[in-house]
Amino acid sequence: MIFTKRLTGRGQTRQFTVERHTASGWIARDQEDDATRTSVIRDWRHVEAAIALFELEAMALRNDGWAEVTQ
């Protein structure tokens, strides 16, 4: 796992992950309870952009009162 962040708030859970996916690239995943958005990324610059976006979204959730879950 290259990146993972999990937050809870308002009775919901949201998890952001980026992981290596065989030789074809990486998988970026944004999960929110019953909804999942998944992207296959083939370029490292796009991986960095996805991680930066996930960090910003997680920061916005924390500012809204959500708590980060440590594993």
Protein Blocks (a to p, Z undefined) as FASTA:
>chain_A
ZZdcdddeehiacddddddehjnopaddddehjaccddddfbfklmmmmmmmmmmmmmmm
mmnopacddZZ
